[in-house]
Amino acid sequence: MKTIESIIIGGGPCGLSAAIEQQKKGIDTLIIEKGNVVEALYHYPTHQTFFSSSDKLSIGDVPFIVEELKPRRNQALVYYREVVKHHKLKVNTFEEVLTVRKMHDHFTITTTKDVYQCRFLTIATGYYGQPNTLEVDGANLPKVMHYFKEAHPYFNQNVVIIGGKNSAVDAAIELEKANANVTVIYRGSDYSPSVKPWILPNFDSLVRRGNIDMHFDSHVTQITEDSVTFETNGVSKTIDNDFVFAMIGYHPDYDFLSSVGIDINTNSYGTAPVYNKDTYETNVENCYIAGVIAAGNDANTIFIENGKYHGVAIAQDILTKKQAPLES
């Protein structure tokens, strides 16, 4: 068993930022990441351009300099690798946490590779690994996907995109460029206000010209091997289909959070873990959450830009506890 003062689960930008802040305060910190560094960003579409400018995505006082106003996915991957190198962060990649058990004043963490003990634990696992699911017949067919990487494989294919926010719009534009036959099915009655303003005019133009078949006020009712059935204002329609991208959002791994002992609150605002808004400590003593996971289902309130600051409060609270004597 390896003993570490503080462990952070999740090696995304917010997890890296939390590690940097703890390291600044002399806290021995290890990041455990089930994939590669910034795993979620790696799975973004190949040609993804970020909504935010590079300075807002920067962490750890390391400048993120690009020629363009907004960086692309591959530039971000390079940048965050350089941050890890610059701060000499300890990151165990391709190591998945299986269980976390709280015993008195420490946590025992079992992974696919080892067992660790730590006094402080920060969970920064984000939400991208848990897509929201469709509750319709055929939703589990192999042709139904929740992540879009690039458009080339879908040349001349009939593709349905479910959803109407940024990920859906970006995918639709890329697929149309690759000569896919694109249909977008969206529950909303108009374009989502969250769609990037520099993308929406292009998308709307493709819809108006008939290059993309857009259906508002619609929802899918059935998916088969070669078709998709959906309703628009009570009228049902079935179209030929080869592939479906269900871009309907993601959510934190609530089962894992609950297994750690973290309370989950569900109310009119949605579902989210319970934590102290000043320190980000959960109801489990010495266990913190950082990044978008704190927003629960409402992922539009916390991003890299503000989630990266969670680590400052967490590190300060840990330092305060370190300086206080342990109860006998």
C-alpha positions as CSV (number, residue, x, y, z in Angstrom):
1,M,0.0,0.0,0.0
2,K,1.3,3.4,-1.0
3,T,0.7,6.4,1.3
4,I,0.1,9.8,-0.2
5,E,-1.0,12.9,1.6
6,S,-3.5,14.0,-1.0
7,I,-5.0,12.2,-4.0
8,I,-6.9,13.7,-6.9
9,I,-9.1,11.5,-9.0
10,G,-9.2,12.9,-12.5
11,G,-6.5,14.4,-14.7
12,G,-8.6,17.0,-16.6
13,P,-7.8,20.7,-16.5
14,C,-9.6,21.3,-13.2
15,G,-7.9,18.3,-11.6
16,L,-4.5,19.5,-12.8
17,S,-5.2,23.0,-11.5
18,A,-6.2,21.5,-8.1
19,A,-2.9,19.6,-8.0
20,I,-0.9,22.7,-8.8
21,E,-2.6,24.7,-6.0
22,Q,-1.9,21.9,-3.5
23,Q,1.6,21.5,-4.6
24,K,2.2,25.3,-4.2
25,K,1.2,24.9,-0.5
26,G,3.6,22.0,0.0
27,I,1.0,19.3,0.0
28,D,2.2,15.9,-1.4
29,T,-0.3,15.3,-4.2
30,L,-0.9,12.5,-6.7
31,I,-3.3,12.5,-9.6
32,I,-4.9,9.2,-10.7
33,E,-6.5,9.3,-14.1
34,K,-8.2,6.3,-15.8
35,G,-7.2,7.5,-19.3
36,N,-4.6,9.9,-20.6
37,V,-4.0,13.5,-19.4
38,V,-7.1,15.6,-20.1
39,E,-8.9,12.5,-21.3
40,A,-12.2,14.2,-22.0
41,L,-10.5,16.9,-24.2
42,Y,-8.8,14.1,-26.1
43,H,-12.2,12.7,-27.0
44,Y,-13.5,16.0,-28.4
45,P,-14.0,16.1,-32.1
46,T,-10.7,16.2,-34.0
47,H,-11.3,19.7,-35.3
48,Q,-13.0,21.1,-32.2
49,T,-12.5,24.9,-31.6
50,F,-13.1,26.0,-28.0
51,F,-15.7,28.5,-27.0
52,S,-13.3,30.3,-24.7
53,S,-10.1,32.2,-25.5
54,S,-6.8,30.6,-24.6
55,D,-6.1,32.8,-21.6
56,K,-9.3,31.7,-19.9
57,L,-8.3,28.0,-20.4
58,S,-4.8,28.5,-19.0
59,I,-4.0,27.1,-15.6
60,G,-1.0,27.2,-13.1
61,D,0.3,30.6,-14.3
62,V,1.5,28.9,-17.6
63,P,0.6,31.1,-20.6
64,F,-1.5,29.5,-23.3
65,I,-0.4,31.3,-26.4
66,V,-1.9,30.6,-29.8
67,E,-2.2,32.8,-32.9
68,E,-6.0,32.4,-33.2
69,L,-8.5,34.1,-30.9
70,K,-9.8,30.7,-29.8
71,P,-7.6,27.5,-29.5
72,R,-8.3,24.2,-31.1
73,R,-8.4,20.8,-29.5
74,N,-4.9,19.7,-30.6
75,Q,-3.4,23.0,-29.3
76,A,-5.1,22.4,-25.9
77,L,-3.7,18.9,-25.7
78,V,-0.2,20.2,-26.2
79,Y,-0.7,23.0,-23.7
80,Y,-1.9,20.8,-20.9
81,R,0.9,18.3,-21.4
82,E,3.3,21.2,-21.1
83,V,1.6,22.3,-17.8
84,V,2.2,18.8,-16.3
85,K,5.8,18.9,-17.4
86,H,6.3,22.5,-16.2
87,H,4.9,21.9,-12.7
88,K,6.4,18.3,-12.5
89,L,3.0,17.0,-11.4
90,K,2.7,13.4,-10.4
91,V,0.1,11.8,-12.6
92,N,-0.7,8.1,-12.9
93,T,-2.4,7.7,-16.2
94,F,-4.3,4.7,-17.5
95,E,-5.1,3.7,-13.9
96,E,-8.8,3.5,-12.9
97,V,-10.0,3.9,-9.4
98,L,-12.2,1.0,-8.5
99,T,-13.2,1.7,-4.9
100,V,-12.8,4.4,-2.2
101,R,-13.3,3.5,1.4
102,K,-13.2,6.0,4.3
103,M,-11.6,4.6,7.5
104,H,-11.3,6.9,10.4
105,D,-8.9,9.8,9.3
106,H,-7.9,8.4,6.0
107,F,-9.1,7.0,2.6
108,T,-8.2,3.7,1.1
109,I,-8.2,3.8,-2.7
110,T,-8.0,0.6,-4.7
111,T,-7.2,1.0,-8.4
112,T,-6.6,-1.4,-11.3
113,K,-2.9,-1.2,-10.5
114,D,-2.4,-0.5,-6.8
115,V,-3.8,0.4,-3.3
116,Y,-3.3,3.8,-1.8
117,Q,-3.9,5.5,1.5
118,C,-4.4,9.3,1.8
119,R,-5.8,11.8,4.3
120,F,-7.3,14.1,1.7
121,L,-9.2,13.2,-1.5
122,T,-10.4,15.4,-4.3
123,I,-12.7,14.1,-7.0
124,A,-12.4,15.9,-10.3
125,T,-13.8,13.3,-12.7
126,G,-16.1,15.7,-14.7
127,Y,-19.1,14.3,-16.6
128,Y,-18.0,13.5,-20.1
129,G,-17.6,9.8,-19.5
130,Q,-21.3,9.3,-18.6
131,P,-23.6,10.2,-21.5
132,N,-27.3,10.7,-20.9
133,T,-29.2,7.8,-22.4
134,L,-32.2,7.6,-24.7
135,E,-35.2,5.9,-23.3
136,V,-36.5,4.5,-26.6
137,D,-36.5,1.2,-28.4
138,G,-33.2,0.7,-30.3
139,A,-31.2,3.1,-28.2
140,N,-28.6,0.5,-27.4
141,L,-28.0,-0.5,-31.0
142,P,-24.3,-0.4,-32.1
143,K,-25.1,2.3,-34.6
144,V,-26.2,4.7,-31.8
145,M,-23.3,6.8,-30.5
146,H,-22.9,9.6,-28.0
147,Y,-19.5,11.0,-29.1
148,F,-18.6,12.5,-32.4
149,K,-15.0,12.3,-33.5
150,E,-14.8,13.2,-37.2
151,A,-17.1,13.0,-40.2
152,H,-15.1,11.1,-42.9
153,P,-16.6,7.6,-42.1
154,Y,-20.1,8.9,-42.7
155,F,-19.7,10.0,-46.3
156,N,-22.9,9.3,-48.2
157,Q,-24.6,7.8,-45.1
158,N,-27.9,8.7,-43.6
159,V,-27.1,10.3,-40.2
160,V,-29.5,11.4,-37.5
161,I,-28.3,13.8,-34.8
162,I,-30.4,14.0,-31.7
163,G,-30.0,17.3,-29.9
164,G,-29.6,21.0,-30.7
165,K,-26.8,22.4,-28.6
166,N,-23.1,23.0,-29.5
167,S,-22.0,19.4,-29.8
168,A,-25.0,18.6,-32.1
169,V,-24.5,21.7,-34.2
170,D,-20.8,21.2,-34.6
171,A,-21.3,17.5,-35.6
172,A,-24.0,18.4,-38.1
173,I,-21.8,21.0,-39.9
174,E,-18.8,18.6,-40.1
175,L,-21.0,15.7,-41.4
176,E,-22.6,17.9,-44.0
177,K,-19.1,18.9,-45.2
178,A,-18.3,15.2,-45.6
179,N,-21.5,14.7,-47.8
180,A,-23.5,12.8,-45.2
181,N,-27.2,13.1,-45.4
182,V,-27.9,14.9,-42.1
183,T,-31.1,15.1,-40.2
184,V,-31.2,16.9,-36.8
185,I,-34.0,16.2,-34.3
186,Y,-34.4,18.6,-31.4
187,R,-36.9,19.0,-28.7
188,G,-36.6,22.8,-28.6
189,S,-38.8,25.1,-30.6
190,D,-35.9,27.2,-31.8
191,Y,-32.1,27.2,-31.8
192,S,-30.5,26.9,-28.4
193,P,-29.2,30.2,-27.0
194,S,-26.1,28.3,-25.9
195,V,-25.0,27.6,-29.6
196,K,-21.7,29.5,-30.3
197,P,-22.7,32.8,-32.0
198,W,-20.0,32.4,-34.7
199,I,-21.3,28.9,-35.6
200,L,-25.0,29.5,-35.7
201,P,-25.3,31.6,-38.9
202,N,-23.4,28.9,-40.9
203,F,-25.7,26.1,-39.4
204,D,-28.8,28.1,-40.1
205,S,-27.7,28.8,-43.7
206,L,-27.3,25.0,-44.2
207,V,-30.8,24.4,-42.8
208,R,-32.4,27.1,-44.9
209,R,-30.7,25.7,-48.1
210,G,-31.9,22.2,-47.3
211,N,-28.4,20.8,-46.8
212,I,-29.4,19.8,-43.3
213,D,-32.9,18.6,-42.5
214,M,-33.8,20.3,-39.2
215,H,-36.8,19.3,-37.1
216,F,-37.8,21.4,-34.0
217,D,-40.3,20.4,-31.4
218,S,-39.5,16.8,-32.2
219,H,-38.4,13.6,-30.3
220,V,-37.3,10.2,-31.4
221,T,-39.6,7.3,-30.6
222,Q,-37.9,4.3,-32.1
223,I,-34.6,3.3,-33.7
224,T,-34.1,0.2,-35.9
225,E,-31.1,-1.1,-37.8
226,D,-32.2,0.9,-40.9
227,S,-34.6,3.6,-39.8
228,V,-35.4,6.2,-37.2
229,T,-39.0,7.1,-36.2
230,F,-39.7,10.5,-34.6
231,E,-42.7,12.7,-33.7
232,T,-43.2,16.4,-34.5
233,N,-46.2,18.0,-32.8
234,G,-47.9,14.6,-32.6
235,V,-47.2,13.6,-36.2
236,S,-45.0,10.5,-36.6
237,K,-42.5,10.1,-39.4
238,T,-40.0,7.3,-40.2
239,I,-36.8,8.0,-42.2
240,D,-34.0,5.8,-43.6
241,N,-31.0,5.8,-41.3
242,D,-27.5,4.3,-41.0
243,F,-26.1,6.0,-37.9
244,V,-27.4,8.0,-35.0
245,F,-25.5,10.5,-32.8
246,A,-27.4,11.1,-29.6
247,M,-25.8,14.4,-28.5
248,I,-28.1,14.8,-25.5
249,G,-25.6,15.7,-22.8
250,Y,-23.7,14.0,-20.0
251,H,-23.8,13.7,-16.2
252,P,-21.4,13.0,-13.3
253,D,-20.9,9.4,-12.2
254,Y,-23.4,9.5,-9.3
255,D,-23.0,5.9,-8.5
256,F,-19.3,6.4,-7.8
257,L,-19.9,9.5,-5.7
258,S,-22.5,7.7,-3.7
259,S,-20.2,4.8,-3.1
260,V,-17.7,7.2,-1.5
261,G,-20.5,8.4,0.8
262,I,-21.2,11.7,-0.9
263,D,-24.8,12.8,-0.6
264,I,-26.6,13.6,-3.9
265,N,-29.2,16.4,-3.8
266,T,-32.2,16.4,-6.2
267,N,-34.5,19.3,-6.4
268,S,-36.2,21.7,-8.9
269,Y,-32.7,22.8,-10.1
270,G,-31.6,19.3,-11.0
271,T,-29.3,16.7,-9.4
272,A,-25.9,17.6,-7.9
273,P,-23.5,16.4,-5.2
274,V,-23.7,18.1,-1.8
275,Y,-20.7,20.3,-0.9
276,N,-19.6,23.4,0.9
277,K,-19.7,26.3,-1.6
278,D,-16.7,28.0,0.1
279,T,-14.3,25.0,0.5
280,Y,-15.8,22.4,-2.0
281,E,-15.7,19.9,0.8
282,T,-18.5,17.3,0.6
283,N,-20.4,15.8,3.5
284,V,-17.6,13.3,3.7
285,E,-14.9,14.9,5.8
286,N,-11.7,15.7,3.9
287,C,-13.3,14.7,0.6
288,Y,-13.6,17.5,-2.0
289,I,-15.0,17.9,-5.5
290,A,-13.6,20.2,-8.2
291,G,-14.6,21.3,-11.7
292,V,-17.8,20.6,-13.6
293,I,-18.8,17.7,-11.4
294,A,-19.9,20.3,-8.8
295,A,-22.6,21.5,-11.2
296,G,-24.2,18.0,-11.4
297,N,-26.7,17.9,-14.3
298,D,-26.4,21.7,-14.9
299,A,-23.2,21.5,-16.8
300,N,-23.7,25.0,-18.3
301,T,-22.7,26.7,-15.0
302,I,-19.2,25.4,-14.5
303,F,-16.5,25.2,-17.2
304,I,-12.7,25.0,-17.2
305,E,-12.7,28.9,-17.0
306,N,-14.3,28.9,-13.5
307,G,-13.8,25.3,-12.4
308,K,-10.0,25.8,-12.4
309,Y,-10.3,28.1,-9.4
310,H,-11.9,25.4,-7.2
311,G,-8.5,24.1,-6.5
312,V,-7.5,27.4,-4.7
313,A,-10.2,27.0,-2.1
314,I,-9.5,23.3,-1.7
315,A,-5.8,23.7,-1.2
316,Q,-6.3,26.4,1.4
317,D,-8.8,24.3,3.3
318,I,-6.4,21.3,3.3
319,L,-3.5,23.5,4.5
320,T,-5.7,24.8,7.3
321,K,-6.5,21.3,8.4
322,K,-2.9,20.2,8.1
323,Q,-1.8,23.0,10.5
324,A,-4.5,22.0,13.0
325,P,-3.6,19.0,15.3
326,L,-5.3,15.7,14.6
327,E,-7.9,14.6,17.1
328,S,-6.6,11.7,19.2
